[in-house]
Structure formats: structure tokens, C-alpha cells
Amino acid sequence: MNRKEFLKNCAGGLCACAAVSMVPASSLSAAEPAKNEDWRWTFIKQRYARMLEILSSRMDEKALNETLHEVGSFCSSTQDDWTIKHRGDIDGYCKSIEQSSSGDHATYDREKGIVTMISPERTECWCPLNCAKTPNVVCNCSLGWQQHTWETLLQKKVTVELKESVLRGGKRCVFEIRVQKTA
């Protein structure tokens, strides 16, 4: 199996966790006690971190960033039905994000054409595949997720900038999404 096939086959596993962020918090059982983490999750996190380290050393930076961005876009696309359902109701979409299990806060400044996504303060990355050893290059996956999500919702091209990231030493993740003006 070559690198391209490997990444294609693993794409769902790399960012599938992002789909969990769209599950409404109300659907999660608060009464259910937290179970001990399965040993396999620790193994997966370590293996994923190591895989990204290896890819970082074998791929040029541009190719790795584009690959992770594409994986994030793919992962976001698995939620297209949910996103499309909110077209025309951006405020409702932002509210539903805040009520999801991620608890992210989204605002849209229509005059400036800027969406701001702010996660709650965290000590760990939201993605359950990431751990303290995960290289911060994985944040490019989230850039792809945000770009695809907002372009699908707004039906306009956007550019995404990562302003703060837990994996890069921040207390939360903050994205600035700039909606391109149509001519």
C-alpha cells in the first residue's frame, strides 16, 4: 500500500471524531457514569501521534498541510445533510453548534463578513484521537473542517485562519472564517 492509499483509507479515522462535535449535548446521557477509558484509545492516540510525526518527517510541509486539510474537509462533508438543513438560518446554526457536545460558540458579523468560532477553555484537544504528543500540524485538519462547513452553509468561498489552538499552547481553539465577497 502506498502513502496515498494509506491516507485515503485512514481519512475517516483521522477526523471522524469531529462528527461527534455535532451531536447535541442533550442526546448524551448525563446520568451515565464515565467509564474507564479502554486501553485501545490510549494506544490509538499514541499510534496516531507517531504516524503524524513520521508523515511530518517524510512529507514536505505543504503536502502534509494540504493532506490534513483535505481530510478535515472530507470529515466535514459527512455532516453535509445537517449543515445544508441550516442554510438560510445562520443564527440557528450557530445556536445548534453551541448546544452540541463541543459547546463551541459561533458568531457571524455580517457587515465584516467574519465568522468567529471559539471553543470553551480546554486542557486537551477536542478530538479524541489527539493526545499531548500529537504534533500540532494536525490543526490543519480542523482548518479543512471549518472551510468545508462554512462554504457549504453559506454557499460562498471562505478563508480560515487559526487564531488559537490547544495543541499550540492555547487555552481554547479559535478560528476566524472570512467570507469572500461575491462580485
N, C-alpha and C positions, 0 to 999 in steps of 0.2 A: 504494500500500500504506500503510495507516495504522499507527500505532505499535503497536497491539495485534497486528495481523497480523505485523508485523516481529518483535516479541518472541516470538510463538508459533512462527514459522518458524525463529528462531535459537536457540530454547531448547536444542535438542540440542547445538548448537555451543558454547553458553556454558559448560556444565558437563560435557560428555561426557567431559572429561578425568578427572573424579572416578571414573568407572567403571574407569579404568586402575589406580586405587589398590587395587582388589580383585583384581588379577591376582597370583597367587602369585609371589613373588620367584624361586622355584625354576624357574618356567617361562620366566624371562628368561635369555637366553644370556650368561653372564659372559665366555665366551671370545670373543664377538664384539666387535671393536674399535668404539669410539664413532665414529660417522660425523659429519662436519661437519654442522652444522645447516643445513637447507635455508633459503635466503633467505626463503622464503614464511612460515616460522614467525616470523621477526623482524617481517615485515610484518603478519602476523595479530595478533601481540602488540601492536604499536603501534596498529593499527586498533581492536582490542578496547578498549584503554585509552582511546583517543579517543572511541569510541562511549559508553563509560560516563561519560566527562566530559560529553559532550553530553547524555545522558539525565539526568545529575545536575543539569544547569542547566535542563532543560526540565520535569522531573517534580518534584512535591513529594516531600519526603524519605520520607514514609510510603508513598506509592505505589511509589517506587523500591525501598525496602526490601522491601515485600510482593512486588513483581515478582521480585526476585532470590531471595527466599526460595522462591517458587513454582517458579522454575527449578531451584533446588537440590533441591527435593522431587521434581520430575519426573525429574531426572537420577538421583537415588537409586532411584526406582521402577523404573528399567531393570535394577536388580540385585535386584528382589524375590524372584525364584526362589532366588537364592543366600542371601539373608537368611532367607527362610522356612524353608529347609532347616536352619537352625541354631536354630529355635525349640526351647526346652526345653534347649538346651545353650549357655548364655551364656558359660561359660568357654571352650568350644570355639570359639565365635565370636570372642571376644577374642583367643584364640591365633591364629586364622586371620588376623585383622587384622594382628597383629604380624609374621606370616610373609609378608604381602602386600608388594607393591613399595613401598607407602607407609611401612612399618615403624612405623606408629603403635602406641602402647601404650594398651590399654583396660583399665580396671578397673571392677568393679561392686561397690559397697558395698551389699549387700542390706539391711542394717539401716537405713542412712540413705536408701536409695533413690537413690543418686547414681552415675552412670557418669561416669568421667573419661577423656577421650581426649587423649593427649599425643603430638604428633609428635616425631620426632627434631629436634635443632637443625638449622636450615637458614639459608641466606643468601637464599633466594628462596622465593616461594610455591610450593607443590606443583603447582598447576595450570599446565600448560604454556601456557595462554593468557595468563597474567598475567606482567607484567614490572614493573620498578621504577616505571614511570609509571602502572600500573594503580591507579585510586582504590580506597581501602580499603573503600568501600561494597560492593565485590564479596564481602566476607566474609559478607554476608547470604545469599549463595548457599550457603555452607557450613553456615550455621545451618539452612537448609531441608533440606539433605542429611542432617545429623545427626538432625534431628527425625523425618523420614520413616523413616530407617533404624532408629532405636531404637524408634519406635512400632510399626513392622512386626515387629521382632524380639520385643519384649516384650508386644505386644498391649495396651499401656496408653498413655495420653497422657503426653507428656513436655514439659518446657520446656528450652530450650537457651540457655546463656549462653557467650559467647565471652570467655575469660579472658585469652588472649594470642594475638597474631597476627603473623606475619612481616610482612605488609603494613602493620601498625600499629606497627612498630618492635620487635617481639619477636624472640626467638631461635627460636621454635617456635610452633606453634598448639596451643592448649589449649582444650578445650570441657568444660563441666560440664553434664551432662544429668541433670535431676531427674525422677525417675519419680513421677507423681502417684499418690497413694494412692487406691485404689478404696473407695467407701463400702459 
